Amino acid sequence: MSIPYAAHQPYLKTLKPAAQSRLARLEPAARYLRHRPYLLLLPLLLFFLVPHYHKSPRVVIILAANEGGGVQRWKTPQEWSVERSSIANKREYAEQHGYILSIKDTALKRRYSHEWREGWEKADILKQTMRQYPDAEWFWWLDLHTFIMEPQISLEEYLFNNLEKRTYRDLSYHNPLHIPVDSPYVDVEHSPVDLVLAQDCGGFNLGSFLVRRSEWTELLLDVWWDPVFYEQMHMTWEHKEQDCLETLYRTQPWIRERVGFVPLRAINSFPPGACAEQKDDPQYFYNEKDRDFLVNMAGCNFGDRSCWNEYEHYRNLQKQLRKSRRWSWLPGF
Amino acid sequence: MHLGIPKRSDLRPKGKNKPILPIPASFRGRINDFKSKKTILYAVLTLLTLNYIVSRAFFSSGKGHNFNHLTNQEALQTLQKNHGLYKHEIIVNSNYIFPPIEHAPLLRELTLDRLFKSKVSPDNPQEKLYYYSDDDDLNELNEIKDKSNSENPLDQSRKAFKEHGRKVFRPSGSKKSPEIVIVTGVDFEQFEQGHLTKIVQNRVDYAHANGYGVYVRWIQEFIPTLQEFHNDRKWARLFILRAAMHAFPQAKYFWYLDQNAYIMRHDIELYSYLLEPKSLEPIILRDQPIVPPNGVIKTYKKTKADDIRFVITQAKDGLDTDSFILKNDIYGKGFLEFWTDPLMRKYPSFAGDDKDALMHILQWHPVILSKSAIIPSRTIASLHSSNTAEEVDDTSFYQEDDFVVNFKGCDVYHTCELVLDSYWKKQQAAK
């Protein structure tokens, strides 16, 4: 029925308009714009209207503040001062690397009507923080009395890249608790590292540890506190979840599989005074020449140690080190 | 008088075209000045950059950026080998791992005393404590060397008993791992050979019909572990299940089916019948008390079938660990190992029954509960009842054409053989 359109217009095929250059086709638009140059500013507006693209931070630093505070006594001005500089230290570090700092109150709380469960809140806080920052991957727990000595170090470069190759996957190298090194059903070859731990002279140290959001972690945080375990062991587990984690590590292969150990001085150097029985062993104590990453003044409020003195010492030391680093690029420095 | 009219010499061409006229002398000096300043600036910048690069490369200011100086590189490289309860394992290429059932009477004759080493319990001089000894000489296949080379059937069965736990399935060639493995623990002290043969044959037949794997162990193999905390033999099922997960690492699901249960329908394929989310979704018991009838903790209302790692049945009197399915992933393994932790087995009220520990775990650990599905008994463990008049909509007791029959409790009246026989005959007749 329909005759091809071209058949009626025989000239259409032969007489074509001269091909326009592509640029020439833009000419009307260009002319339009040339008369209204303010329109060029419109795309700029988009920058302000569309929310900026933010890469959500991968790392959350959890700082346990107000340790043991709340019920037993007042805080002294010196303790306030230590807490302030500890927070400032982590805040500066977090800002420098685009991490999140989340300060968590660990004051003593009464959880259950029949007993105190003080000191067992690490798992609860981790769970809560993971809910709070659903996009973050790594969570770095830090006790209050820690101080980052080398804030220029990024965790990605220092630890997370190639993590499985940088951590010990069993206790054969350093085993103060004498936990049997070999365990049935442990498959480290096919497991990632989801928990980065360090051991001091007495075993696991939870003053500074890193944990990755994963199915494994979800389950660990769920089983860490169990009333049946607690009932049987709370008299023996002096360090609460730290001892409990040691027990879980000892008896449950799935937990072993994904724990990676780093030397204490990699994430948690001690000042002289801690680990008193092994005070000559250099593997635990802060070394200025090696520029250790972090110092943890754990236990500084016991015996004849003073948190404030120690804290001031390391704060000033860091200032000095930083000053010397500031000129390191000049010849002769 | 200057009127602000530009002179011709001021109107110099712009853009690419360089001025044809020479630059006025007064300007030239300034430009030269500018050039030399730039040169100096460039020189300084280059020097600093070079210095920075050189110092980064040759002087150890980069040392603070890693902790390699603190670690023993060699120790980092060595990884522990993955193995089961025995370090030396026997590689098997068959889907069906089960002990020679014909050894049952021989093993009974040998008694535990000759299967294990033993010592007197320090707490109770009446009690003998058995323990494993890994001191047998092994050949290159990790089989126990037959020193006496005797044809004595007792020695043969003893050797088979000690070797059986070492067997792991590792597919070679074109063979693939089964996706589902049926796990059963059998007790040669409780049942006669004929009875045990029927049970194991039943598992193998069913597995063969559907391409599954079978993993059967003697419960007696775990006596030393059970003795540690005076656990009931029921606990052995969990150890056997864990060993099965090691023996079939590639399998996706493990179905523990007790020796008191019998698969009636070999035409039912477990995955599409039960494990597939669309099959599981409608039968999950939601908002169901874990301890019936009026326990406070109930299963979640909105559990998704996709999340389920653990499927277990519940009858009127509570959960039933005679037939349950566990997924082979980190949740499944973690849950099972947590369930069998020494502190669980040691707890006085759990020592007698693995079920009590399970009910405790589900009530206290929300993550585990959210991955668990409770389903009615008649799905994978219809209960046997001697009185046949049952309601049609009953969800617990066996009815014609059910998948599995569970005659638990038959040991109380020693009727297991009789009951099994009746179902066995029923099945033979149906064929």
Chai-1 contact restraints between the chains, C-beta under 6 A:
chainA,res_idxA,chainB,res_idxB,connection_type,confidence,min_distance_angstrom,max_distance_angstrom,comment,restraint_id
A,E150,B,G64,contact,1.0,0.0,6.0,A-B,restraint_1
A,I153,B,H65,contact,1.0,0.0,6.0,A-B,restraint_2
A,R169,B,L79,contact,1.0,0.0,6.0,A-B,restraint_3
A,D170,B,Q80,contact,1.0,0.0,6.0,A-B,restraint_4
A,Y173,B,N72,contact,1.0,0.0,6.0,A-B,restraint_5
A,Y173,B,A75,contact,1.0,0.0,6.0,A-B,restraint_6
A,P184,B,G84,contact,1.0,0.0,6.0,A-B,restraint_7
A,P184,B,L85,contact,1.0,0.0,6.0,A-B,restraint_8
A,Y185,B,H246,contact,1.0,0.0,6.0,A-B,restraint_9
A,D187,B,N82,contact,1.0,0.0,6.0,A-B,restraint_10
A,V188,B,L79,contact,1.0,0.0,6.0,A-B,restraint_11
A,V188,B,Q80,contact,1.0,0.0,6.0,A-B,restraint_12
A,E189,B,L79,contact,1.0,0.0,6.0,A-B,restraint_13
A,E215,B,I330,contact,1.0,0.0,6.0,A-B,restraint_14
A,W216,B,I330,contact,1.0,0.0,6.0,A-B,restraint_15
A,E218,B,V367,contact,1.0,0.0,6.0,A-B,restraint_16
A,L219,B,Y331,contact,1.0,0.0,6.0,A-B,restraint_17
A,L219,B,G334,contact,1.0,0.0,6.0,A-B,restraint_18
A,L219,B,V367,contact,1.0,0.0,6.0,A-B,restraint_19
A,D222,B,H365,contact,1.0,0.0,6.0,A-B,restraint_20
A,D222,B,V367,contact,1.0,0.0,6.0,A-B,restraint_21
A,V223,B,F338,contact,1.0,0.0,6.0,A-B,restraint_22
A,V223,B,H365,contact,1.0,0.0,6.0,A-B,restraint_23
A,V228,B,Y347,contact,1.0,0.0,6.0,A-B,restraint_24
A,F229,B,L343,contact,1.0,0.0,6.0,A-B,restraint_25
A,Q232,B,L343,contact,1.0,0.0,6.0,A-B,restraint_26
A,T251,B,D341,contact,1.0,0.0,6.0,A-B,restraint_27
A,T251,B,P342,contact,1.0,0.0,6.0,A-B,restraint_28
A,Q252,B,E337,contact,1.0,0.0,6.0,A-B,restraint_29
A,W254,B,K333,contact,1.0,0.0,6.0,A-B,restraint_30
A,W254,B,G334,contact,1.0,0.0,6.0,A-B,restraint_31
A,W254,B,E337,contact,1.0,0.0,6.0,A-B,restraint_32
A,P263,B,L70,contact,1.0,0.0,6.0,A-B,restraint_33
A,P263,B,T71,contact,1.0,0.0,6.0,A-B,restraint_34
A,R265,B,L70,contact,1.0,0.0,6.0,A-B,restraint_35
A,A266,B,F67,contact,1.0,0.0,6.0,A-B,restraint_36
A,A266,B,L70,contact,1.0,0.0,6.0,A-B,restraint_37
A,R291,B,G64,contact,1.0,0.0,6.0,A-B,restraint_38
A,S328,B,S61,contact,1.0,0.0,6.0,A-B,restraint_39
A,W329,B,Y52,contact,1.0,0.0,6.0,A-B,restraint_40
A,P331,B,N51,contact,1.0,0.0,6.0,A-B,restraint_41
